[in-house]
Every structure is written in C-alpha cells, then in structure tokens.
Amino acid sequence: MSCCLFQIEAEVQRRKQLIHQSVERKAIISQRYKPKHPHVYILQDSFLAPEFLEIVRYCTSPDAHLDGLLRYTESYPEKRICRLPVFTEEFCQAFVDELENFEQSDMPKGRPNSMNNYGVLLNELGMDETFITPLREKYLRPITALLYPDLGGACLDSHKAFVVKYSLHEDLDLSSHYDNAEVTLNVSLGKEFTEGNLYFGEFRQDPNPVPRYLEIEHVRTQGLLHRGGHIHGALPIASGERWNLIVWMRSSAIRNQLCPMCNKKPELVEAEGFGDGFTGTLEDAAPETVNLCSLW
C-alpha cells in the first residue's frame, strides 16, 4: 500500500512540474516570439467554412434536433462519429505556415501529449483565450449539445488544444488509445500526405489490441467529432506531412462524478488554467478552480 501511495504522489509531483514548465514556456513565448501571421491568433468567421457556419446556425435555431443536424454532416451512426467541414483552405494554409514558423524558431517547446512527440501546445502559443475558447463556446457547443447530450455536450466548459505533426522522419502513426475528454474534435489542416487514416474500435474498449475497427480518411479542412472514450488511433502515413488540430473538450458536470481516465471518483489537486477539466472547492482555495485527478 505504501508503495502505491508513493507512486501516486510521484505522479502528482511530475504532472505539477509539467504544468509549471508549461507556464514558464508560455511566458517566454509571449515575450520573445514574433508571429508570422498574427491574425490567425484571433478567431474570425472568415476562417470558418460557410458550411460549418450554416451547421452552427441550424443548431442554434429553436427547432434544431439531432436528425436535422445529421442531414448537414457525414455521420457514422453506429460509432457516433460525425464528419463536418470546419475551416477554409486559406486559413489552414496560413495556420500551418504559422506553426512551421514557430517550430523553426528557438522558442521553448513542450510535447503535445504523452504519445505525440511533434506538434504545438496551443495554450503556450497564446491561442486559448482568443481562438480555442470562442471556437468551443460559440460554435462547437451548439453542435455537441445535439450529438452528445449524455456526455455533457451542452456544458463543455474547458479544453486542452494542441496540434500534432506526422511525417516520414518523425511520428509516423499513433497507437490505439482514448482521450482525456468527453468529446474530441480532430481537424486535418494539411499539408500534402498519403495514407495515415484514422481508425476507431469500440467505446471504452481495451486500447490494445483493436481486433475490428472502422477506418476513416482524413480530408483537409474537415474535422471529426467523436466521443473521447472511443478507442482510436492513426495508421502510418506513406508520404508527405500531416498536421492535425486536436481539441479535447471536457464537461466538469460529467467528470466531477467519475474520472474518465482512472474510472473512479476523482481526488483533486489544484492546477493552473483548465487543468484536466475538473471543478471543485479545495481546502483554502476559491470554489470553481480547475484541477487534476491524482489517481491516474
């Protein structure tokens, strides 16, 4: 028992350190990095595909319902996966060019997550408040409210957003896993590539192996919405380079009851920013802080 508690405490301290390092990197980037395309940091309607804006208008109308939404999208009902246009080609080109400019700079960089080695944490680049939060609140939440009401789709109140990069000499693929999210948005930004399709197993399935799966092709400028707990992965690319925007969207109303990663009632430690999307009152802390579960 003491060994288990030691391991938990060591993991808590490791993750706290990661958070502090991220805060330090963000401060350095804010002070020293000169963006190549500063306009892409502030979300504008002109960045979004006209078809996406039409979907949002439908979802915010008084008579919106799930069947009506699905008529606007390409859906995989048995998997509860939905494909929809998200960005314009012009925005994707400018955004990837900005990401490459940052990648080639001497700024400090953190790994997007524990599985991907190449990409960008968008909160460190300063895009949370001006781009990702309005994207989630104003545009995505009306859609997820209809698609995933059982997963808190109407009350997704935090996120983790990052861009991942796949190329022949870096990350080629991504093994099967599930996300620390209630709902995930995965948008293909470009550039030119072949193969590397996404595959989906079952919801809450053991991540390895995945005996049977549905394979879905990436389409540039388009995104996939799926349940975070849906086992999935990415097959190897055969040529070129692919950048994907990933937004893990979280509902504190759902995960406060049960941590999706350890499948237990969360035991919280305080974190900065959105943390892992839990909310609660810690001892000697203000209510509604966003925290980490210490059990996984």
NUSE-185858 format. One record per residue (C-alpha): residue in one letter; x, y, z. Coordinates in steps of 0.05 Angstrom, whole numbers. Example, Ala and Ser with C-alpha at 12.3 -4.5 7.8 and 13.67 -1.06 7.14 Angstrom:
residues 2
NODE  r      xx      yy      zz
NODE  a     246     -90     156
NODE  s     273     -21     143
end
This chain:
residues 296
NODE  r      xx      yy      zz
NODE  m       0       0       0
NODE  s      56      49      18
NODE  c      89      34     -49
NODE  c      24      50     -86
NODE  l      16     116     -48
NODE  f      88     134     -64
NODE  q      76     122    -138
NODE  i      13     165    -137
NODE  e      50     222    -101
NODE  a     108     217    -150
NODE  e      60     222    -209
NODE  v      24     282    -178
NODE  q      90     318    -169
NODE  r     112     300    -240
NODE  r      49     328    -270
NODE  k      52     391    -227
NODE  q     122     402    -253
NODE  l      98     395    -324
NODE  i      46     449    -311
NODE  h      98     496    -282
NODE  q     144     484    -341
NODE  s      87     499    -389
NODE  v      72     565    -353
NODE  e     145     585    -358
NODE  r     148     568    -433
NODE  k      84     607    -446
NODE  a     114     669    -412
NODE  i     178     665    -453
NODE  i     139     655    -518
NODE  s      94     714    -503
NODE  q     153     759    -491
NODE  r     200     737    -546
NODE  y     164     703    -604
NODE  k     145     744    -665
NODE  p      87     712    -702
NODE  k      90     708    -777
NODE  h      14     711    -785
NODE  p     -13     747    -723
NODE  h     -84     750    -750
NODE  v     -93     674    -742
NODE  y     -90     680    -666
NODE  i    -158     712    -662
NODE  l    -217     671    -687
NODE  q    -257     703    -742
NODE  d    -318     678    -780
NODE  s    -278     685    -844
NODE  f    -233     627    -820
NODE  l    -293     580    -817
NODE  a    -322     542    -875
NODE  p    -390     570    -898
NODE  e    -420     500    -890
NODE  f    -396     499    -817
NODE  l    -428     567    -803
NODE  e    -493     540    -833
NODE  i    -490     480    -787
NODE  v    -480     525    -727
NODE  r    -539     569    -748
NODE  y    -582     507    -752
NODE  c    -560     481    -684
NODE  t    -576     548    -651
NODE  s    -646     552    -682
NODE  p    -706     538    -638
NODE  d    -727     475    -676
NODE  a    -658     442    -681
NODE  h    -656     367    -669
NODE  l    -606     311    -679
NODE  d    -636     282    -743
NODE  g    -636     351    -774
NODE  l    -563     362    -755
NODE  l    -542     296    -785
NODE  r    -571     317    -852
NODE  y    -516     370    -855
NODE  t    -459     323    -839
NODE  e    -428     256    -858
NODE  s    -442     211    -799
NODE  y    -425     142    -775
NODE  p    -485     128    -730
NODE  e    -461      62    -702
NODE  k    -398      96    -677
NODE  r    -429     163    -661
NODE  i    -376     197    -704
NODE  c    -391     258    -745
NODE  r    -351     290    -802
NODE  l    -362     363    -819
NODE  p    -326     419    -855
NODE  v    -293     466    -805
NODE  f    -241     514    -835
NODE  t    -227     546    -902
NODE  e    -168     525    -943
NODE  e    -138     595    -937
NODE  f    -139     592    -861
NODE  c    -109     523    -859
NODE  q     -51     545    -903
NODE  a     -37     607    -861
NODE  f     -44     569    -795
NODE  v       4     513    -816
NODE  d      53     566    -841
NODE  e      50     599    -773
NODE  l      60     533    -737
NODE  e     121     518    -780
NODE  n     149     587    -765
NODE  f     142     573    -691
NODE  e     171     503    -699
NODE  q     233     531    -733
NODE  s     243     585    -681
NODE  d     288     579    -620
NODE  m     228     584    -572
NODE  p     220     530    -518
NODE  k     170     476    -538
NODE  g     132     423    -500
NODE  r     105     357    -525
NODE  p      32     359    -545
NODE  n      16     298    -502
NODE  s      47     235    -475
NODE  m      41     198    -543
NODE  n      59     251    -595
NODE  n     130     278    -599
NODE  y     119     332    -651
NODE  g      69     389    -650
NODE  v      49     451    -611
NODE  l      11     463    -547
NODE  l     -36     520    -567
NODE  n     -44     549    -497
NODE  e      31     561    -496
NODE  l      25     597    -563
NODE  g     -28     643    -532
NODE  m     -87     617    -572
NODE  d    -133     591    -516
NODE  e    -169     656    -498
NODE  t    -174     686    -567
NODE  f    -185     625    -611
NODE  i    -200     558    -579
NODE  t    -247     582    -523
NODE  p    -293     620    -571
NODE  l    -290     562    -620
NODE  r    -313     515    -565
NODE  e    -365     560    -534
NODE  k    -396     596    -593
NODE  y    -390     546    -649
NODE  l    -377     475    -625
NODE  r    -421     471    -563
NODE  p    -487     480    -600
NODE  i    -467     421    -644
NODE  t    -442     376    -588
NODE  a    -505     392    -547
NODE  l    -545     354    -600
NODE  l    -494     300    -615
NODE  y    -472     281    -544
NODE  p    -523     303    -492
NODE  d    -505     243    -448
NODE  l    -432     266    -446
NODE  g    -445     337    -425
NODE  g    -445     363    -497
NODE  a    -486     423    -476
NODE  c    -438     442    -420
NODE  l    -368     431    -445
NODE  d    -333     482    -402
NODE  s    -258     470    -412
NODE  h    -210     440    -462
NODE  k    -139     421    -480
NODE  a    -119     441    -551
NODE  f     -57     422    -590
NODE  v     -32     410    -660
NODE  v       3     344    -678
NODE  k      50     333    -736
NODE  y      64     268    -774
NODE  s     120     259    -824
NODE  l     165     204    -850
NODE  h     224     223    -806
NODE  e     184     239    -743
NODE  d     120     210    -716
NODE  l      90     164    -769
NODE  d      28     139    -733
NODE  l      -8     136    -666
NODE  s     -24      72    -629
NODE  s     -94      58    -603
NODE  h    -116      99    -544
NODE  y    -173     140    -516
NODE  d    -173     214    -499
NODE  n    -177     251    -433
NODE  a    -240     285    -459
NODE  e    -315     277    -463
NODE  v    -316     299    -536
NODE  t    -257     307    -584
NODE  l    -251     349    -647
NODE  n    -197     327    -697
NODE  v    -187     372    -757
NODE  s    -139     357    -815
NODE  l    -101     421    -831
NODE  g     -56     395    -886
NODE  k      -5     393    -917
NODE  e       1     341    -972
NODE  f       3     268    -950
NODE  t     -19     198    -967
NODE  e     -48     143    -923
NODE  g     -49     154    -847
NODE  n    -124     143    -838
NODE  l    -156     145    -770
NODE  y    -186      80    -743
NODE  f    -239      71    -689
NODE  g    -253      10    -646
NODE  e    -306       9    -593
NODE  f    -325      56    -537
NODE  r    -286      41    -473
NODE  q    -253     -18    -505
NODE  d    -185     -43    -481
NODE  p    -138       0    -523
NODE  n     -93     -57    -545
NODE  p    -105     -95    -589
NODE  v    -164     -69    -630
NODE  p    -188    -131    -667
NODE  r    -241     -97    -711
NODE  y    -243     -24    -729
NODE  l    -275      28    -774
NODE  e    -224      65    -818
NODE  i    -238     139    -836
NODE  e    -197     180    -885
NODE  h    -170     249    -867
NODE  v    -197     305    -910
NODE  r    -162     372    -907
NODE  t    -203     429    -875
NODE  q    -253     378    -847
NODE  g    -260     353    -776
NODE  l    -285     292    -739
NODE  l    -325     297    -675
NODE  h    -323     234    -632
NODE  r    -330     212    -560
NODE  g    -266     219    -521
NODE  g    -273     149    -493
NODE  h    -276     119    -562
NODE  i    -215      76    -575
NODE  h    -179     102    -637
NODE  g    -111     112    -670
NODE  a     -76     135    -733
NODE  l     -46      89    -785
NODE  p      23     105    -813
NODE  i      29     158    -867
NODE  a      62     135    -931
NODE  s      88     202    -956
NODE  g      86     276    -942
NODE  e      69     312    -878
NODE  r       4     319    -839
NODE  w     -16     370    -787
NODE  n     -79     360    -745
NODE  l    -114     405    -695
NODE  i    -139     366    -635
NODE  v    -187     396    -584
NODE  w    -202     354    -522
NODE  m    -268     383    -496
NODE  r    -288     369    -424
NODE  s    -350     374    -382
NODE  s    -338     384    -308
NODE  a    -410     363    -294
NODE  i    -393     294    -322
NODE  r    -321     283    -299
NODE  n    -332     310    -229
NODE  q    -374     247    -218
NODE  l    -324     198    -249
NODE  c    -254     209    -275
NODE  p    -253     182    -347
NODE  m    -180     160    -340
NODE  c    -180     122    -274
NODE  n    -255     107    -274
NODE  k    -260     129    -201
NODE  k    -288     187    -162
NODE  p    -234     240    -173
NODE  e    -188     261    -117
NODE  l    -166     331    -137
NODE  v    -102     371    -131
NODE  e    -101     444    -152
NODE  a     -77     462    -222
NODE  e     -67     525    -262
NODE  g    -110     541    -322
NODE  f    -160     489    -345
NODE  g    -121     431    -314
NODE  d    -158     366    -330
NODE  g    -226     399    -331
NODE  f    -250     381    -260
NODE  t    -281     434    -216
NODE  g    -288     435    -141
NODE  t    -271     470     -77
NODE  l    -204     453     -47
NODE  e    -185     468      24
NODE  d    -164     542      29
NODE  a    -179     552     -44
NODE  a    -233     591     -81
NODE  p    -290     550    -110
NODE  e    -293     532    -183
NODE  t    -218     521    -192
NODE  v    -198     473    -246
NODE  n    -159     414    -221
NODE  l    -123     348    -235
NODE  c    -144     279    -213
NODE  s     -88     249    -172
NODE  l    -108     177    -182
NODE  w     -85     166    -254
end
